[in-house]
Amino acid sequence: MIGYLDLFPEAVTSSFVIRLAVACFLGAVIGFERDIHGRAAGLRTNMLVSMGAALFMLISAAVAESYSGGPESTGLRVDPSRIAAQIVTGIGFLGAGAIIKEGFNIRGLTTAACLWVSAGVGMAAGAGLFEMAILVTLIGVFTLVVVNRFEKIYAKDSYRVLEITVPNDADISRLINVVKRRHLKILFLDFDRNYQTNLMVITFTIRLFHRGVTDKLSHAIVKDVESCGYTMNKLKWGH
């Protein structure tokens, strides 16, 4: 069997290194955007994912080339796409680890998609398709930076949970009217009365239709609830 080093001695010192370096650099470009937003899968993770994908692509080509010909050829037919195909599956498990579910909200989907794209960029660089790798990187960064700002222009749904603890004699209907307002819908309402402590926990599951961040609307709801006239033993607003 002819080794990759024997077939391409100069490629190992030039093309091999260049492809890994390009993959690592382009992965860093995508990872940098994630890093400045405090994501766990940031600069180093995307660099390693992209470079690792490039390495597997080079291994695929090397193995296929080793068995394809030469005086010591075994006559075996090797599909160079098999290792590359497994990269996609493997990155799926890595991306799943970046996804976190918090109540009705799911975080980490964009980061998981970044890992997937970084792997694709690395595969393209490993295959020597530098133009494609650079183009995808530019489009990816454009999506993360520019499209992220565009998302704040139009209104969209988001979900929150309001939990308040009030005396048992509090009027639930009155509290509902305090919370209700335009662009807000109460999806579920649960309450739990404790007759020993004379306290009742009311939980509102809310859908907001808003533009941009919810801070201003959230503060208005909390302020109205606090000033409704009932003694608030506890108030919690979150996802």
N, CA and C of each residue as an Amber inpcrd file, in Angstrom:
protein
   717
   0.8520000  -1.1990000   0.0000000   0.0000000   0.0000000   0.0000000
   0.8820000   1.2420000   0.0000000   0.5860000   2.1810000  -0.8610000
   1.3530000   3.4110000  -0.9630000   0.7450000   4.4350000  -0.0250000
   1.5410000   5.0100000   0.8510000   1.0780000   5.9790000   1.8130000
   0.8920000   7.3490000   1.1820000   0.1400000   8.1770000   1.8820000
  -0.1150000   9.5290000   1.4020000   1.1630000  10.3490000   1.3510000
   2.0480000  10.1290000   2.3060000   3.3090000  10.8560000   2.3330000
   4.1750000  10.5240000   1.1280000   4.1260000   9.2620000   0.6720000
   4.9130000   8.8450000  -0.4830000   4.3450000   9.3970000  -1.7800000
   3.0170000   9.5050000  -1.8730000   2.3930000   9.9760000  -3.0990000
   2.5430000  11.4860000  -3.2730000   2.3590000  12.2230000  -2.1690000
   2.3700000  13.6810000  -2.2570000   3.2860000  14.2760000  -1.1910000
   4.5880000  14.1270000  -1.3110000   5.4880000  14.6560000  -0.2910000
   5.4340000  16.1690000  -0.1720000   5.2640000  16.8900000  -1.2860000
   5.2200000  18.3450000  -1.2270000   3.8600000  18.8460000  -0.7560000
   2.8200000  18.1020000  -1.0890000   1.4750000  18.5100000  -0.6880000
   1.3310000  18.4860000   0.8210000   2.0430000  17.5410000   1.4630000
   1.9570000  17.4380000   2.9040000   2.5090000  18.6820000   3.5760000
   3.5500000  19.2490000   3.0160000   4.1810000  20.4200000   3.6190000
   3.5580000  21.7280000   3.1630000   2.7640000  21.7260000   2.1180000
   2.1690000  22.9620000   1.6160000   0.6450000  22.9040000   1.6000000
   0.0840000  22.1420000   0.6560000  -1.3690000  22.1100000   0.5010000
  -2.0560000  21.5930000   1.7610000  -1.4980000  20.5690000   2.3710000
  -2.0770000  19.9710000   3.5740000  -2.1670000  21.0180000   4.6830000
  -1.0540000  21.7030000   4.9090000  -1.0080000  22.6970000   5.9740000
  -1.8980000  23.8970000   5.6390000  -1.8780000  24.3190000   4.3860000
  -2.6740000  25.4670000   3.9710000  -4.1600000  25.1950000   4.1750000
  -4.6010000  24.0170000   3.7940000  -6.0190000  23.6810000   3.9320000
  -6.4490000  23.6680000   5.3940000  -5.6190000  23.0920000   6.2550000
  -5.9480000  23.0790000   7.6820000  -5.9580000  24.4920000   8.2550000
  -4.9930000  25.3030000   7.8220000  -4.9130000  26.6800000   8.3290000
  -6.1110000  27.5100000   7.8780000  -6.5020000  27.3680000   6.6090000
  -7.6500000  28.1140000   6.0950000  -8.9240000  27.6990000   6.8310000
  -9.0870000  26.3950000   7.0360000 -10.2680000  25.9000000   7.7570000
 -10.3010000  26.4490000   9.1780000  -9.1450000  26.4440000   9.8390000
  -9.0650000  26.9360000  11.2120000  -9.3810000  28.4330000  11.2740000
  -8.8530000  29.1830000  10.3320000  -9.0820000  30.6310000  10.3140000
 -10.5450000  30.9670000  10.0500000 -11.1490000  30.2950000   9.0630000
 -12.5480000  30.5830000   8.7420000 -13.4760000  30.1560000   9.8740000
 -13.1270000  29.0650000  10.5380000 -13.9070000  28.6580000  11.7120000
 -13.8030000  29.6980000  12.8180000 -12.6180000  30.3240000  12.9410000
 -12.4140000  31.3610000  13.9450000 -13.2620000  32.5950000  13.6430000
 -13.4410000  32.8980000  12.3610000 -14.2520000  34.0630000  11.9820000
 -15.6930000  33.8770000  12.4590000 -16.2260000  32.6740000  12.2520000
 -17.5970000  32.3910000  12.7040000 -17.6460000  32.3180000  14.2220000
 -16.6620000  31.6600000  14.8240000 -16.6420000  31.4910000  16.2660000
 -16.4810000  32.7940000  17.0240000 -15.8000000  33.7670000  16.4120000
 -15.5860000  35.0550000  17.0730000 -16.9130000  35.7560000  17.3470000
 -17.8350000  35.6820000  16.3810000 -19.1400000  36.3110000  16.5630000
 -19.8880000  35.6600000  17.7170000 -19.7970000  34.3410000  17.8380000
 -20.4520000  33.6350000  18.9370000 -19.7860000  33.9740000  20.2710000
 -18.4730000  34.1390000  20.2410000 -17.7130000  34.3890000  21.4670000
 -18.0650000  35.7370000  22.0750000 -18.2120000  36.7690000  21.2330000
 -18.5020000  38.0970000  21.7590000 -19.9240000  38.1840000  22.3000000
 -20.7570000  37.1880000  21.9940000 -22.1130000  37.1310000  22.5500000
 -22.1860000  36.1650000  23.7300000 -21.0240000  35.7160000  24.1930000
 -20.9750000  34.9020000  25.4030000 -21.4520000  33.4780000  25.2480000
 -21.4100000  32.9360000  24.0350000 -21.8660000  31.5640000  23.8220000
 -20.7540000  30.5710000  24.1850000 -21.1740000  29.4170000  24.7050000
 -20.1880000  28.4120000  25.1210000 -19.3890000  27.8870000  23.9330000
 -20.0750000  27.6350000  22.8250000 -19.3870000  27.1830000  21.6070000
 -18.9340000  28.4180000  20.8380000 -17.7970000  28.9620000  21.2310000
 -17.3270000  30.2050000  20.6540000 -16.1240000  30.0360000  19.7510000
 -15.1130000  30.8610000  19.9760000 -13.9510000  30.9360000  19.0940000
 -13.2230000  29.6060000  18.9780000 -12.7790000  29.0690000  20.0890000
 -11.9710000  27.8490000  20.0490000 -12.7640000  26.6510000  19.5380000
 -14.0310000  26.5610000  19.9650000 -14.8500000  25.4210000  19.5390000
 -15.0240000  25.3940000  18.0320000 -15.3770000  26.5390000  17.4420000
 -15.5850000  26.5940000  15.9980000 -14.2790000  26.4000000  15.2340000
 -13.1770000  26.8760000  15.7780000 -11.8750000  26.6480000  15.1410000
 -11.5590000  25.1550000  15.0840000 -11.7600000  24.4780000  16.2080000
 -11.4500000  23.0470000  16.2650000 -12.4060000  22.2290000  15.4050000
 -13.6920000  22.6020000  15.4080000 -14.6670000  21.8810000  14.5810000
 -14.3160000  22.0120000  13.1070000 -14.0270000  23.2350000  12.6730000
 -13.7020000  23.4680000  11.2600000 -12.4110000  22.7600000  10.8630000
 -11.3870000  22.8760000  11.6960000 -10.1130000  22.2250000  11.3800000
 -10.2360000  20.7070000  11.4360000 -11.0130000  20.2020000  12.4000000
 -11.2180000  18.7570000  12.4870000 -11.9340000  18.2060000  11.2740000
 -12.9490000  18.9490000  10.7890000 -13.6690000  18.5240000   9.5910000
 -12.7310000  18.5110000   8.3830000 -11.8520000  19.5230000   8.2950000
 -10.8770000  19.5620000   7.1990000  -9.9270000  18.3770000   7.2900000
  -9.5170000  18.0470000   8.5020000  -8.6140000  16.9030000   8.6830000
  -9.2670000  15.6100000   8.2130000 -10.5380000  15.4080000   8.5530000
 -11.2280000  14.1930000   8.1250000 -11.3690000  14.1430000   6.6030000
 -11.5840000  15.2980000   5.9880000 -11.6470000  15.3350000   4.5230000
 -10.3070000  14.9350000   3.9130000  -9.2170000  15.4200000   4.4840000
  -7.8870000  15.0680000   3.9930000  -7.5990000  13.5910000   4.2200000
  -8.0460000  13.0690000   5.3570000  -7.8710000  11.6370000   5.6200000
  -8.6500000  10.8180000   4.6030000  -9.8800000  11.2560000   4.2930000
 -10.6860000  10.5470000   3.2990000  -9.9650000  10.4920000   1.9570000
  -9.4320000  11.6520000   1.5330000  -8.7200000  11.6930000   0.2500000
  -7.4600000  10.8440000   0.2920000  -6.7630000  10.8790000   1.4260000
  -5.5150000  10.1260000   1.5490000  -5.7630000   8.6230000   1.4980000
  -6.7840000   8.1760000   2.2150000  -7.0990000   6.7440000   2.2240000
  -7.5340000   6.2730000   0.8450000  -8.3910000   7.0670000   0.1770000
  -8.8500000   6.7010000  -1.1620000  -7.6900000   6.6500000  -2.1410000
  -6.7660000   7.6210000  -2.0310000  -5.6210000   7.6680000  -2.9310000
  -4.6780000   6.5000000  -2.6750000  -4.5400000   6.1130000  -1.4280000
  -3.6280000   5.0270000  -1.0780000  -4.0550000   3.7020000  -1.6940000
  -5.3660000   3.5050000  -1.8240000  -5.8560000   2.2290000  -2.3340000
  -6.2450000   2.2900000  -3.8110000  -6.0630000   3.4350000  -4.4480000
  -6.5610000   3.5920000  -5.8120000  -5.6130000   3.0640000  -6.8740000
  -4.3360000   2.9950000  -6.5920000  -3.3950000   2.5580000  -7.6340000
  -2.0090000   2.3470000  -7.0910000  -1.0380000   2.2330000  -8.0010000
   0.3410000   1.9920000  -7.6020000   0.7010000   0.5270000  -7.7350000
   1.9890000   0.1970000  -7.6920000   2.4300000  -1.1780000  -7.8630000
   1.9490000  -2.1130000  -6.7770000   1.6640000  -1.5740000  -5.5880000
   1.2300000  -2.4210000  -4.4920000  -0.2700000  -2.2950000  -4.2460000
  -0.9830000  -1.8740000  -5.2720000  -2.4200000  -1.6790000  -5.1130000
  -3.1190000  -2.9850000  -4.7730000  -4.0380000  -2.9400000  -3.8440000
  -4.7760000  -4.1360000  -3.4360000  -6.0100000  -4.3620000  -4.2920000
  -6.3530000  -3.3890000  -5.1140000  -7.5340000  -3.5330000  -5.9510000
  -8.8190000  -3.1700000  -5.2350000  -8.7180000  -2.7140000  -3.9960000
  -9.9110000  -2.3240000  -3.2410000 -10.4510000  -0.9930000  -3.7470000
 -11.7670000  -0.8620000  -3.7310000 -12.4110000   0.3960000  -4.1040000
 -12.8430000   1.0940000  -2.8210000 -12.3230000   2.2910000  -2.6260000
 -12.6010000   3.0490000  -1.4100000 -13.4010000   4.2900000  -1.7610000
 -14.5070000   4.4990000  -1.0530000 -15.3540000   5.6670000  -1.2770000
 -14.8790000   6.7970000  -0.3670000 -14.2890000   7.8500000  -0.9150000
 -13.7730000   8.9370000  -0.0670000 -14.8570000   9.7560000   0.6290000
 -16.1030000   9.5580000   0.2380000 -17.1790000  10.3510000   0.8470000
 -17.6970000   9.7400000   2.1440000 -17.2620000   8.5240000   2.4870000
 -17.8170000   7.8720000   3.6730000 -17.4450000   8.5900000   4.9570000
 -16.1640000   8.9230000   5.1020000 -15.7510000   9.6320000   6.3110000
 -16.4060000  11.0010000   6.3540000 -16.4590000  11.6760000   5.2040000
 -17.0820000  13.0020000   5.1440000 -18.5550000  12.9390000   5.5630000
 -19.2400000  11.8770000   5.1570000 -20.6550000  11.7370000   5.5040000
 -20.8500000  11.5810000   7.0080000 -19.9030000  10.9390000   7.6660000
 -20.0140000  10.7370000   9.1100000 -19.7560000  12.0220000   9.8910000
 -19.0680000  12.9860000   9.2670000 -18.8350000  14.2680000   9.9360000
 -20.1670000  14.9450000  10.2280000 -21.0670000  14.9160000   9.2510000
 -22.3740000  15.5610000   9.4130000 -23.1240000  14.9550000  10.5980000
 -23.0830000  13.6250000  10.7000000 -23.7570000  12.9530000  11.8170000
 -23.0920000  13.3050000  13.1420000 -21.7690000  13.2870000  13.1570000
 -21.0490000  13.5840000  14.3920000 -21.2840000  14.9960000  14.8900000
 -21.3310000  15.9530000  13.9900000 -21.5720000  17.3370000  14.3810000
 -22.9710000  17.5080000  14.9450000 -23.9100000  16.6620000  14.5040000
 -25.2640000  16.7200000  15.0450000 -25.2800000  16.4640000  16.5420000
 -24.4730000  15.5140000  17.0160000 -24.3990000  15.2440000  18.4510000
 -23.7470000  16.4000000  19.1920000 -22.7290000  16.9940000  18.6000000
 -22.0570000  18.1300000  19.2280000 -22.9930000  19.3300000  19.3160000
 -23.7570000  19.5720000  18.2520000 -24.7020000  20.6840000  18.2560000
 -25.8190000  20.4860000  19.2570000 -26.2360000  19.2240000  19.4570000
 -27.3110000  18.9550000  20.4200000 -26.9040000  19.3660000  21.8310000
 -25.6140000  19.2680000  22.1230000 -25.1390000  19.6590000  23.4430000
 -25.1880000  21.1510000  23.6810000 -25.2950000  21.9360000  22.6170000
 -25.3440000  23.3980000  22.7570000 -26.7640000  23.9170000  22.9050000
 -27.7660000  23.0420000  22.7420000 -29.1670000  23.4610000  22.7820000
 -29.7130000  23.2840000  24.1980000 -30.2900000  24.3370000  24.7250000
 -30.8350000  24.3320000  26.0810000 -32.3000000  24.7590000  26.0170000
 -33.1600000  23.9800000  26.6770000 -34.5910000  24.3210000  26.7330000
 -34.8950000  24.9380000  28.0920000 -35.4550000  26.1390000  28.0580000
 -35.8540000  26.8380000  29.2790000 -37.3370000  27.1710000  29.1930000
 -38.1640000  26.3250000  29.7850000 -39.6080000  26.5470000  29.7070000
 -40.0880000  26.4570000  28.2710000 -40.7110000  27.5500000  27.7850000
 -41.2020000  27.5770000  26.4070000 -40.1100000  27.9860000  25.4230000
 -38.9750000  28.4250000  25.9290000 -37.9270000  28.9700000  25.0720000
 -36.7880000  27.9740000  24.9050000 -36.1960000  28.0100000  23.7230000
 -35.0670000  27.1350000  23.4040000 -33.8880000  28.0140000  23.0210000
 -32.7670000  27.8220000  23.6810000 -31.5600000  28.5800000  23.3950000
 -30.4970000  27.6550000  22.8130000 -29.6530000  28.2200000  21.9710000
 -28.5230000  27.4620000  21.4570000 -28.6930000  26.9330000  20.0510000
 -29.8720000  27.1470000  19.4510000 -30.0900000  26.6360000  18.0960000
 -29.1500000  27.3090000  17.0910000 -28.9640000  28.6220000  17.2480000
 -28.0670000  29.3320000  16.3390000 -26.6320000  28.8700000  16.5160000
 -26.2220000  28.6590000  17.7660000 -24.8690000  28.1630000  18.0280000
 -24.6800000  26.7740000  17.4430000 -25.6870000  25.9180000  17.5750000
 -25.5990000  24.5760000  16.9960000 -25.4970000  24.6490000  15.4730000
 -26.2560000  25.5730000  14.8730000 -26.1770000  25.7580000  13.4200000
 -24.7930000  26.2680000  13.0080000 -24.1990000  27.1240000  13.8580000
 -22.8460000  27.6270000  13.5750000 -21.8300000  26.4840000  13.5570000
 -21.9690000  25.5560000  14.4880000 -21.0650000  24.4010000  14.5100000
 -21.2270000  23.5700000  13.2380000 -22.4590000  23.4320000  12.7970000
 -22.7430000  22.6700000  11.5880000 -22.1180000  23.3510000  10.3680000
 -22.2830000  24.6880000  10.2980000 -21.7000000  25.4370000   9.1860000
 -20.1730000  25.4090000   9.2490000 -19.6200000  25.5270000  10.4630000
 -18.1620000  25.4740000  10.6220000 -17.6080000  24.1420000  10.1280000
 -18.3430000  23.0710000  10.3960000 -17.9150000  21.7680000   9.8990000
 -17.9390000  21.7420000   8.3740000 -18.9860000  22.3300000   7.7860000
 -19.0580000  22.3940000   6.3260000 -17.9510000  23.2280000   5.7280000
 -17.6290000  24.3460000   6.3910000 -16.5230000  25.1920000   5.9300000
 -15.2150000  24.4150000   5.9920000 -15.0260000  23.6840000   7.0740000
 -13.8170000  22.8760000   7.2000000 -13.7280000  21.7890000   6.1500000
 -14.8540000  21.1660000   5.8400000 -14.8770000  20.1250000   4.8050000
 -14.5300000  20.7180000   3.4380000 -15.0840000  21.9040000   3.1570000
 -14.7880000  22.5500000   1.8800000 -13.3190000  22.9200000   1.7890000
 -12.7580000  23.4710000   2.8900000 -11.3350000  23.8200000   2.8930000
 -10.4670000  22.5780000   2.7820000 -10.8770000  21.5020000   3.4540000
 -10.1170000  20.2610000   3.3720000 -10.1200000  19.6600000   1.9840000
 -11.1900000  19.9070000   1.2360000 -11.2740000  19.4090000  -0.1360000
 -10.6060000  20.3600000  -1.1280000 -10.0920000  21.4810000  -0.6280000
  -9.4320000  22.4410000  -1.5090000 -10.3730000  23.4270000  -2.1680000
 -11.6210000  23.4460000  -1.7440000 -12.6130000  24.3650000  -2.3190000
 -12.6090000  25.6690000  -1.5260000 -11.5260000  26.4200000  -1.6460000
 -11.3430000  27.6120000  -0.8270000 -12.3800000  28.6910000  -1.1210000
 -12.7140000  28.8690000  -2.4190000 -13.6910000  29.8930000  -2.7670000
 -15.0300000  29.6170000  -2.0980000 -15.4450000  28.3510000  -2.1250000
 -16.7120000  27.9770000  -1.5060000 -16.6530000  28.1820000   0.0070000
 -15.5280000  27.7930000   0.6190000 -15.3740000  27.9370000   2.0720000
 -15.4380000  29.4050000   2.4880000 -14.7630000  30.2680000   1.7420000
 -14.7530000  31.6980000   2.0650000 -16.1370000  32.3040000   1.8640000
 -16.8070000  31.9260000   0.7740000 -18.1420000  32.4590000   0.4910000
 -19.1300000  32.0820000   1.5910000 -19.1040000  30.8200000   2.0140000
 -20.0140000  30.3660000   3.0720000 -19.7130000  31.0890000   4.3750000
 -18.4360000  31.3150000   4.6610000 -18.0630000  32.0390000   5.8790000
 -18.6130000  33.4600000   5.8600000 -18.4700000  34.1360000   4.7260000
 -18.9760000  35.5050000   4.6080000 -20.4920000  35.5510000   4.7580000
 -21.1800000  34.6120000   4.1100000 -22.6380000  34.5600000   4.2230000
 -23.0540000  34.2480000   5.6690000 -22.3080000  33.3480000   6.3130000
 -22.6120000  32.9910000   7.6970000 -22.4640000  34.1690000   8.6410000
 -21.3690000  34.9190000   8.5040000 -21.1480000  36.0920000   9.3520000
 -22.2030000  37.1640000   9.0650000 -22.5600000  37.3370000   7.7920000
 -23.6200000  38.2910000   7.4250000 -24.9340000  37.9090000   8.1040000
 -25.2440000  36.6280000   8.1040000 -26.4770000  36.1520000   8.7320000
 -26.4700000  36.4200000  10.2270000 -25.3430000  36.1700000  10.8760000
 -25.2560000  36.3250000  12.3210000 -25.3000000  37.7950000  12.7460000
 -24.6720000  38.6560000  11.9710000 -24.5440000  40.0650000  12.3780000
 -25.6780000  40.9270000  11.8310000 -25.8620000  40.9110000  10.5210000
 -26.8220000  41.8140000   9.8870000 -28.2580000  41.3370000  10.0780000
 -28.5020000  40.0640000   9.8140000 -29.8660000  39.5390000   9.9410000
 -30.3370000  39.6040000  11.3890000 -29.4030000  39.4690000  12.3360000
 -29.7570000  39.5810000  13.7500000 -30.3480000  40.9470000  14.0500000
 -29.8100000  41.9960000  13.4400000 -30.3680000  43.3390000  13.6330000
 -31.7060000  43.4900000  12.9310000 -31.8540000  42.8260000  11.7940000
 -33.1120000  42.9030000  11.0440000 -34.2550000  42.2730000  11.8320000
 -33.9480000  41.2310000  12.6220000 -34.9820000  40.5490000  13.3930000
 -35.6470000  41.4600000  14.4180000 -34.9400000  42.5350000  14.8130000
 -35.4940000  43.4480000  15.8110000 -36.4780000  44.4450000  15.2040000
 -36.5810000  44.4560000  13.8710000 -37.4450000  45.4240000  13.2030000
 -38.9060000  44.9880000  13.2500000 -39.1590000  43.7020000  13.0630000
 -40.5390000  43.2200000  12.9860000 -40.9650000  42.5620000  14.2930000
 -42.2590000  42.5530000  14.5370000 -42.8100000  41.9780000  15.7690000
 -42.8730000  40.4590000  15.6770000 -42.7360000  39.8140000  16.8260000
 -42.7920000  38.3530000  16.8730000 -43.2560000  37.9010000  18.2560000
 -43.6060000  36.6270000  18.3540000 -44.0870000  36.0710000  19.6170000
 -42.9210000  35.6640000  20.5140000 -43.1290000  35.8280000  21.8170000
 -42.2230000  35.2670000  22.8150000 -43.0690000  34.8730000  24.0210000
 -42.5590000  33.9660000  24.8150000 -43.3410000  33.3990000  25.9020000
 -42.6680000  33.6770000  27.2460000 -43.4780000  34.0370000  28.2460000
 -42.9930000  34.3360000  29.5830000 -43.9070000  33.6920000  30.6150000
 -43.3700000  33.5550000  31.8250000 -44.1450000  33.0120000  32.9500000
 -44.0960000  34.0230000  34.0850000 -45.2690000  34.4260000  34.5500000
 -45.3930000  35.3360000  35.6860000 -45.9530000  34.5510000  36.8660000
 -45.2060000  34.5490000  37.9460000 -45.6260000  33.8170000  39.1510000
 -45.6910000  34.7930000  40.3190000 -46.8640000  34.9090000  40.9470000
 -47.0360000  35.8210000  42.0700000 -47.6310000  35.0700000  43.2540000
 -47.2290000  35.4960000  44.4400000 -47.7500000  34.9100000  45.6750000
 -48.4950000  35.9910000  46.4350000 -49.7930000  35.7840000  46.6250000
 -50.6610000  36.7790000  47.2610000 -51.5300000  36.0770000  48.3090000
 -52.2220000  36.8450000  49.1680000 -53.1340000  36.2300000  50.1400000
 -54.2530000  35.4490000  49.4450000 -54.7940000  34.4910000  50.1470000
 -55.8410000  33.6310000  49.5810000 -57.0960000  34.4060000  49.1730000
 -57.3420000  35.5290000  49.8330000 -58.5620000  36.2720000  49.5270000
 -58.4100000  37.2040000  48.3190000 -57.2740000  37.1550000  47.6410000
 -57.0670000  38.0050000  46.4570000 -58.0240000  37.5830000  45.3430000
 -58.5290000  38.5710000  44.6230000 -59.4660000  38.3240000  43.5240000
 -58.6740000  37.9680000  42.2610000 -58.7650000  36.7180000  41.8310000
 -58.0100000  36.2660000  40.6670000 -58.4650000  37.0000000  39.4040000
 -59.7640000  37.2420000  39.2790000 -60.2780000  37.9440000  38.0960000
 -59.6830000  39.3450000  37.9910000 -59.5250000  39.9870000  39.1260000
 -58.9480000  41.3350000  39.1220000 -57.4820000  41.2800000  38.6820000
 -56.7580000  40.2940000  39.1430000 -55.3530000  40.1450000  38.7640000
 -55.2170000  39.8440000  37.2680000 -56.1640000  39.0770000  36.7460000
 -56.1500000  38.7890000  35.3090000 -56.3170000  40.0780000  34.5180000
 -57.2360000  40.9160000  34.9630000 -57.4660000  42.1930000  34.2700000
 -56.2540000  43.1180000  34.3660000 -55.5150000  43.0140000  35.4750000
 -54.3040000  43.8280000  35.6320000 -53.2390000  43.3950000  34.6310000
 -53.1210000  42.0890000  34.4330000 -52.0810000  41.5590000  33.5390000
 -52.4640000  41.7580000  32.0760000 -53.7490000  41.6220000  31.7560000
 -54.1990000  41.6980000  30.3590000 -53.9240000  43.0700000  29.7640000
 -53.5110000  43.0510000  28.4960000 -53.2730000  44.2880000  27.7500000
 -53.1120000  43.9510000  26.2820000 -52.8970000  44.9790000  25.4860000
 -52.7510000  44.7900000  24.0480000 -51.4710000  44.0130000  23.7480000
 -51.5290000  43.1650000  22.7520000 -50.4090000  42.3500000  22.2950000
 -49.9600000  41.3420000  23.3580000 -50.8670000  40.9720000  24.2540000
 -50.5590000  39.9680000  25.2730000 -51.7300000  39.0000000  25.3760000
 -51.4220000  37.7270000  25.4480000 -52.4530000  36.7150000  25.6070000
 -52.0570000  35.7640000  26.7260000 -52.9870000  35.5530000  27.6580000
 -52.7530000  34.6040000  28.7420000 -53.1190000  33.2150000  28.2300000
 -52.1260000  32.3620000  28.0790000 -52.3590000  31.0210000  27.5450000
 -52.8920000  30.0720000  28.6190000 -52.2810000  30.1030000  29.7860000
 -52.6980000  29.2250000  30.8900000 -52.6570000  30.0120000  32.1930000
 -53.4950000  29.6200000  33.1270000 -53.4820000  30.2010000  34.4680000
 -53.6450000  29.0720000  35.4790000 -52.6950000  28.9650000  36.3790000
 -52.7530000  27.9530000  37.4380000 -52.6560000  28.6610000  38.7840000
 -53.3560000  28.1340000  39.7660000 -53.2190000  28.7000000  41.1110000
 -53.1950000  27.5820000  42.1360000 -52.4890000  27.8490000  43.2220000
 -52.3140000  26.8530000  44.2910000 -52.5150000  27.5620000  45.6240000
 -53.6260000  27.2420000  46.3030000 -53.9310000  27.8530000  47.6040000
 -53.3710000  27.0020000  48.7410000 -52.6970000  27.6840000  49.6530000
 -52.1910000  27.0170000  50.8550000 -52.9570000  27.5910000  52.0500000
 -53.8390000  26.7560000  52.6650000 -54.6990000  27.2520000  53.7340000
 -53.9630000  27.3500000  55.0640000 -52.8230000  26.7280000  55.1750000
 -52.0440000  26.8390000  56.4150000 -51.3030000  28.1700000  56.4790000
 -50.7350000  28.5750000  55.3430000 -50.0150000  29.8570000  55.2950000
 -50.9070000  31.0020000  54.8440000 -52.1240000  30.6700000  54.3680000
 -53.0710000  31.6730000  53.8470000 -52.4780000  32.4220000  52.6390000
 -51.7090000  31.7100000  51.8420000 -51.0980000  32.2950000  50.6520000
 -51.5020000  31.4940000  49.4200000 -51.5740000  32.1860000  48.3130000
 -51.9430000  31.5710000  47.0460000 -50.8830000  31.9240000  45.9910000
 -50.4310000  30.9100000  45.2610000 -49.4620000  31.0970000  44.1840000
 -50.2120000  31.0290000  42.8550000 -50.1690000  32.1220000  42.1070000
 -50.8370000  32.1960000  40.8000000 -49.7640000  32.2440000  39.7170000
 -49.9030000  31.3650000  38.7440000 -48.9210000  31.2910000  37.6630000
 -49.5940000  31.5910000  36.3360000 -49.1290000  32.6480000  35.6660000
 -49.6290000  33.0300000  34.3460000 -48.6170000  32.5820000  33.2870000
 -49.0740000  31.8490000  32.3130000 -48.2480000  31.5490000  31.1400000
 -48.6840000  32.4920000  30.0290000 -47.7790000  33.3480000  29.5880000
 -48.1280000  34.4900000  28.7420000 -47.4220000  34.4160000  27.3920000
 -48.1490000  34.8260000  26.3550000 -47.5450000  35.0000000  25.0350000
 -47.5500000  36.4830000  24.6940000 -46.3800000  37.0220000  24.3910000
 -46.2320000  38.4330000  24.0380000 -45.9700000  38.5530000  22.5490000
 -46.6000000  39.5210000  21.9250000 -46.3360000  39.8410000  20.5250000
 -45.7040000  41.2280000  20.5030000 -44.4030000  41.2730000  20.2580000
 -43.6750000  42.5190000  20.4620000 -42.5880000  42.6940000  19.4010000
 -42.0570000  43.9040000  19.3580000 -40.9360000  44.2290000  18.4930000
 -39.7250000  44.5270000  19.3650000 -38.5570000  43.9420000  19.0210000
 -37.3510000  44.1670000  19.8060000 -37.3730000  43.3860000  21.1120000
 -36.6980000  43.9170000  22.1240000 -36.6370000  43.2410000  23.4190000
 -37.9160000  43.5120000  24.2000000 -38.1760000  42.6640000  25.1850000
 -39.4230000  42.7510000  25.9510000 -39.2760000  43.5520000  27.2410000
 -38.1300000  44.1820000  27.4700000 -37.8620000  44.8220000  28.7560000
 -38.9240000  45.8530000  29.1340000 -39.2480000  46.7640000  28.2090000
 -40.1930000  47.8340000  28.5230000 -41.5740000  47.2710000  28.8590000
 -42.0310000  46.3150000  28.0480000 -43.3400000  45.7020000  28.2900000
 -43.3210000  44.8920000  29.5810000 -42.2530000  44.1930000  29.8390000
 -42.1370000  43.3800000  31.0520000 -42.1820000  44.2450000  32.2950000
 -41.4490000  45.3580000  32.2730000 -41.4330000  46.2590000  33.4230000
 -42.8140000  46.8560000  33.6800000 -43.5530000  47.1540000  32.6190000
 -44.8940000  47.7160000  32.7740000 -45.8380000  46.7130000  33.4360000
 -45.7520000  45.4500000  33.0310000 -46.6160000  44.4190000  33.6100000
 -46.2940000  44.2200000  35.0790000 -45.0110000  44.1120000  35.4000000
 -44.5930000  43.9070000  36.7920000 -45.0090000  45.0970000  37.6590000
 -44.8410000  46.3000000  37.1470000 -45.2050000  47.5010000  37.9090000
 -46.6970000  47.5400000  38.1920000 -47.5250000  47.1790000  37.1990000
 -48.9850000  47.1780000  37.3850000 -49.4090000  46.1360000  38.4110000
 -48.7680000  44.9660000  38.3670000 -49.1070000  43.9090000  39.3240000
 -48.7230000  44.3280000  40.7370000 -47.5600000  44.9610000  40.8960000
 -47.1030000  45.3830000  42.2200000 -47.9860000  46.4720000  42.8190000
 -48.6060000  47.2620000  41.9580000 -49.4280000  48.3760000  42.4470000
 -50.9230000  48.0820000  42.3930000 -51.2880000  46.8030000  42.3110000
 -52.7030000  46.4360000  42.1790000 -53.4560000  46.5130000  43.5030000
 -52.7430000  46.6610000  44.6330000 -53.4150000  46.7990000  45.9210000
 -53.2840000  45.6060000  46.8320000 -52.8170000  44.4740000  46.3210000
 -52.6420000  43.2790000  47.1410000 -51.2100000  43.2090000  47.6720000
 -51.0500000  42.5900000  48.8210000 -49.7150000  42.3880000  49.3930000
 -48.9920000  41.2960000  48.6080000 -47.8770000  41.6510000  48.0330000
 -47.1010000  40.7030000  47.2430000 -46.0400000  40.0440000  48.1200000
 -46.2240000  38.7580000  48.3940000 -45.1940000  38.0300000  49.1530000
 -44.0390000  37.5910000  48.2580000 -44.3480000  37.3860000  46.9800000
 -43.3170000  36.9650000  46.0500000 -43.7800000  37.2430000  44.6270000
 -42.8660000  37.6710000  43.7710000 -43.1810000  37.8890000  42.3530000
 -42.0060000  37.4060000  41.5260000 -42.3010000  36.6010000  40.5260000
 -41.2540000  36.0610000  39.6630000 -41.6850000  36.1950000  38.2050000
 -40.8130000  36.7730000  37.3900000 -41.0720000  36.9390000  35.9490000
 -39.9020000  36.3070000  35.2070000 -40.2050000  35.3690000  34.3310000
 -39.1090000  34.7120000  33.6190000 -39.6170000  33.8990000  32.4490000
 -38.7120000  33.0720000  31.8980000 -39.0310000  32.2420000  30.7450000
 -39.7890000  31.0030000  31.1790000
